[in-house]
């Protein structure tokens, strides 16, 4: 297995703006804050013995896994950066925010906290949450710093903010594609490793046995990725998150694959181009591929169509955009 090449500090990869030494100083400041200031909040609960074991096993496997998908370095993540929220503390603002949004996990690039609103009795669900957020934690991140103004997000994984978006805390271009890529990576990790990890082996094997299929984007000769993703609708406990977002990503990848047969051997080859861009922050290769496939201005158009949180309206618009393309 390919080994991860090096280790990066946690927090932003780049800081744009400010004085010459601002970037190095701020990155070191954020990294120190992350590594040495992980206090336990009132709305948290202690990790169980199983959860502690799970965290160690996942962190051990992350570096080599993400290197296979284009990451050139692994960011430092310590077990103490992973915090379990107490679901019974619904009156607490942080827990309430998770419940209202209907999400189970979150990652904050400025303080390095990975938070999971999880059930100790469902260790597989907890694993899926943690792996998803660890993919975010290892994604490319950059900030814009302006004198007298709080640091603003500039890039996060595959997502792009402009000045207005960041200031008004609006969603970024490619917002839900970023989540789709992240969850697809989490799915690949879980399908490969949860049967090996001692605390998830039994539960995950039971879930897998109840399914008709497993693992998306195999070799083109084996299965169509849209059929594979559709089969998830038949799953119950074993289903992965961000289904609609991933359906958009799979549809995009399928068109790219079919229209560029000379460039790619499998659908997975296309996906790896997207995952590499998410980890390294270098979007130019994907942008050129999209413009080549769909025409001039398509990269911006797709960014706009995937800007808002996924909903029926913008998902339909995206599929309509793909349907307008010639697939041959």
C-alpha positions in Angstrom: 0.0 0.0 0.0 1.3 3.5 -0.9 2.6 5.3 2.1 1.6 8.9 3.0 4.4 11.2 2.1 4.5 13.6 5.0 2.6 15.2 7.8 1.1 18.7 7.9 0.0 20.8 10.8 -3.8 20.8 11.5 -5.8 23.9 10.4 -5.5 25.9 7.1 -3.0 25.0 4.4 -2.9 28.5 3.1 -3.5 32.0 4.5 -3.9 34.7 1.9 -3.4 38.4 2.7 -1.7 40.3 5.5 2.1 40.7 5.9 4.8 38.5 4.7 5.1 36.5 7.8 1.3 36.4 8.6 0.8 33.0 6.9 3.4 31.1 8.8 2.6 32.8 12.1 -1.1 32.2 11.8 -0.8 28.6 10.7 1.5 27.9 13.7 -0.9 29.7 16.0 -3.9 27.8 14.8 -2.0 24.5 14.9 -0.9 25.1 18.5 -4.4 26.1 19.5 -5.8 22.9 18.0 -3.2 20.6 19.5 -3.0 22.0 23.0 -6.4 23.5 23.7 -9.0 20.8 23.3 -11.1 21.3 26.4 -14.1 19.2 27.2 -17.3 21.2 27.0 -20.4 20.7 29.2 -22.4 19.3 26.3 -19.9 16.5 25.7 -19.8 13.0 27.1 -16.7 10.8 27.7 -15.8 8.4 25.0 -16.6 4.8 25.7 -13.9 2.1 25.7 -15.2 1.0 22.3 -15.1 4.5 20.9 -11.5 5.1 22.1 -10.5 1.9 20.4 -12.3 2.9 17.3 -10.7 6.3 17.1 -7.2 4.8 17.4 -7.9 2.2 14.7 -9.3 4.7 12.3 -6.5 7.3 12.8 -4.0 4.5 12.1 -5.5 3.7 8.8 -6.3 7.2 7.5 -2.9 8.2 6.2 -2.3 5.4 3.7 -6.0 5.5 2.6 -6.1 9.1 1.7 -2.7 8.9 -0.1 -4.4 6.4 -2.5 -6.9 9.2 -3.3 -4.5 11.9 -4.0 -3.6 13.4 -0.6 0.1 14.4 -0.6 0.2 14.7 3.2 -1.8 13.8 6.3 -2.7 16.4 8.8 -2.1 15.8 12.4 -5.2 14.6 14.2 -5.1 13.6 17.8 -7.7 11.4 19.6 -8.4 14.4 21.9 -9.6 16.4 18.9 -12.6 14.0 18.6 -15.5 14.9 20.8 -18.7 13.0 21.5 -21.7 15.2 22.0 -24.2 14.2 24.7 -27.6 13.7 22.9 -29.4 14.2 26.2 -28.1 17.8 26.4 -30.5 19.0 23.8 -30.9 22.3 25.6 -27.3 23.1 24.9 -26.9 25.4 21.9 -24.3 23.3 20.2 -26.2 20.1 20.5 -29.4 21.9 19.5 -27.7 23.2 16.3 -26.9 19.6 15.3 -30.4 18.4 16.0 -32.0 21.3 14.0 -29.8 20.7 11.0 -30.3 17.0 11.1 -26.6 16.2 11.0 -24.6 13.9 13.2 -21.1 15.3 12.8 -19.0 18.5 12.3 -15.5 19.7 11.8 -14.2 23.1 12.5 -10.9 24.0 10.7 -10.1 26.9 13.1 -10.2 24.9 16.3 -9.7 21.4 15.0 -12.7 20.0 16.8 -14.4 17.0 15.3 -17.8 16.6 17.0 -20.1 13.6 16.7 -23.7 13.3 17.9 -23.6 9.6 18.1 -25.2 6.6 19.9 -22.7 4.5 21.8 -24.7 1.4 21.0 -24.3 1.9 17.2 -20.5 1.8 16.7 -20.8 1.5 12.9 -22.8 4.7 12.7 -20.2 6.4 14.9 -17.4 5.1 12.6 -19.1 6.6 9.5 -19.5 10.0 11.2 -15.9 10.1 12.3 -14.4 9.0 9.0 -16.5 11.6 7.1 -15.2 14.4 9.4 -11.6 13.1 9.2 -11.8 13.4 5.4 -12.9 17.0 5.9 -10.0 17.5 8.4 -7.5 16.3 5.8 -9.0 18.4 3.0 -7.3 21.5 1.6 -8.2 24.6 3.6 -7.3 28.3 3.1 -8.3 31.6 4.7 -8.2 35.2 3.7 -6.9 37.6 6.3 -7.6 41.3 6.1 -6.5 43.9 8.7 -9.2 44.6 11.2 -11.5 41.9 9.8 -12.0 38.4 11.1 -10.4 35.7 9.0 -12.7 34.5 6.2 -13.0 31.1 4.6 -11.5 31.0 1.1 -11.4 27.3 0.3 -12.5 24.2 2.0 -11.9 21.0 0.2 -13.6 21.2 -3.2 -15.6 24.3 -2.1 -14.8 27.8 -3.2 -15.9 31.0 -1.4 -15.7 34.5 -2.8 -15.4 37.5 -0.5 -19.2 38.1 -0.4 -20.0 34.4 0.4 -17.5 34.2 3.2 -18.5 37.5 4.8 -22.2 36.7 4.7 -21.6 33.1 5.7 -23.3 31.8 2.6 -22.7 28.5 1.0 -19.7 28.1 -1.3 -19.5 27.1 -5.0 -19.4 23.3 -5.3 -20.8 23.1 -1.7 -22.7 19.8 -2.1 -20.2 18.3 -4.4 -17.7 18.7 -1.7 -19.9 16.8 0.7 -20.6 14.1 -1.9 -16.9 13.5 -2.5 -16.2 13.4 1.2 -19.0 10.9 1.9 -17.9 8.7 -1.1 -14.4 8.6 0.4 -15.9 7.7 3.8 -17.9 4.9 2.1 -14.8 3.5 0.5 -12.9 3.6 3.8 -15.7 1.9 5.7 -16.4 -0.8 3.1 -12.7 -1.7 3.2 -11.8 -1.4 6.9 -14.8 -1.8 9.2 -14.8 -5.5 8.8 -11.2 -5.5 10.0 -11.6 -3.2 13.0 -12.4 -5.3 16.1 -15.1 -3.1 17.6 -17.0 -2.8 14.3 -16.5 -6.2 12.8 -19.5 -8.0 14.1 -22.1 -5.2 13.5 -20.7 -4.2 10.1 -20.6 -7.8 8.9 -24.3 -8.1 9.9 -25.2 -5.0 8.0 -23.3 -6.0 4.9 -25.0 -9.4 4.9 -28.3 -7.7 4.8 -27.4 -5.8 1.6 -27.6 -6.8 -2.0 -24.5 -4.9 -3.1 -21.4 -3.2 -1.7 -18.9 -0.6 -2.8 -19.4 2.0 -5.4 -17.3 2.8 -8.5 -15.7 -0.6 -9.1 -14.3 -1.5 -12.5 -16.5 -0.5 -15.4 -16.8 -4.1 -16.4 -18.5 -5.0 -13.2 -21.4 -2.6 -12.5 -22.8 0.7 -13.5 -22.3 3.3 -10.7 -25.8 4.7 -10.9 -27.2 1.2 -10.4 -25.0 0.7 -7.5 -26.0 3.9 -5.8 -29.7 3.3 -6.5 -29.3 0.0 -4.7 -28.6 1.9 -1.5 -32.3 2.8 -1.3 -32.9 -0.8 -0.3 -30.6 -0.6 2.6 -31.7 0.4 6.1 -29.0 0.5 8.8 -26.2 0.3 6.3 -27.1 3.3 4.2 -24.6 6.1 3.8 -25.3 9.9 4.1 -25.7 12.6 1.5 -27.5 10.3 -0.9 -28.9 13.1 -3.2 -25.6 14.9 -3.3 -23.8 11.7 -4.2 -26.3 11.0 -6.9 -25.4 14.3 -8.5 -21.7 13.5 -8.2 -22.2 10.0 -9.7 -24.2 11.4 -12.6 -21.5 14.0 -13.3 -18.7 11.3 -13.2 -20.7 9.0 -15.5 -21.0 11.7 -18.2 -17.3 12.6 -17.9 -16.3 9.0 -18.2 -18.5 8.2 -21.2 -17.5 11.4 -23.1 -13.7 10.8 -22.4 -13.2 7.1 -23.1 -9.5 7.7 -24.1 -8.7 9.2 -20.7 -10.1 6.9 -18.2 -10.2 3.1 -17.7 -12.7 3.1 -14.9 -15.2 5.4 -13.2 -12.9 5.3 -10.1 -10.2 7.0 -12.2 -12.5 9.9 -12.7 -13.5 10.0 -9.0 -9.8 10.0 -8.0 -9.3 13.2 -10.0 -12.1 14.9 -7.9 -10.7 13.5 -4.6 -7.2 14.6 -5.4 -8.5 18.1 -6.0 -10.3 18.1 -2.7 -7.2 17.0 -0.8 -4.6 19.2 -2.6 -6.7 22.3 -3.4 -5.6 22.1 -7.1 -8.8 22.4 -9.1 -7.3 23.3 -12.5 -7.1 19.7 -13.8 -10.8 19.1 -12.9 -11.8 22.5 -14.3 -10.1 21.8 -17.6 -11.7 18.4 -17.8 -15.2 19.8 -17.2 -14.7 22.6 -19.8 -13.5 20.0 -22.3 -16.5 17.7 -21.6 -19.3 20.3 -21.3 -18.0 23.4 -23.0 -16.6 26.8 -22.1 -18.1 28.2 -18.9 -19.3 24.8 -17.6 -17.1 24.8 -14.6 -18.6 28.0 -13.3 -22.1 26.8 -14.2 -21.7 23.6 -12.2 -20.2 25.6 -9.3 -23.4 27.7 -9.2 -25.7 24.7 -9.5 -24.0 23.0 -6.6 -23.7 26.1 -4.4 -26.7 25.8 -2.2 -27.4 22.9 0.1 -29.0 20.1 -2.0 -32.7 20.3 -2.5 -35.2 19.1 -5.0 -35.0 22.3 -7.1 -31.3 22.6 -7.6 -30.8 18.8 -8.0 -33.3 18.8 -10.8 -31.5 21.8 -12.4 -28.3 19.9 -12.3 -29.7 16.7 -13.8 -31.3 18.8 -16.5 -27.9 20.4 -17.2 -26.4 16.9 -17.6 -29.3 15.7 -19.8 -28.7 18.5 -22.2 -25.2 17.1 -23.0 -24.5 14.6 -25.7 -23.3 11.4 -24.1 -21.4 10.0 -27.0 
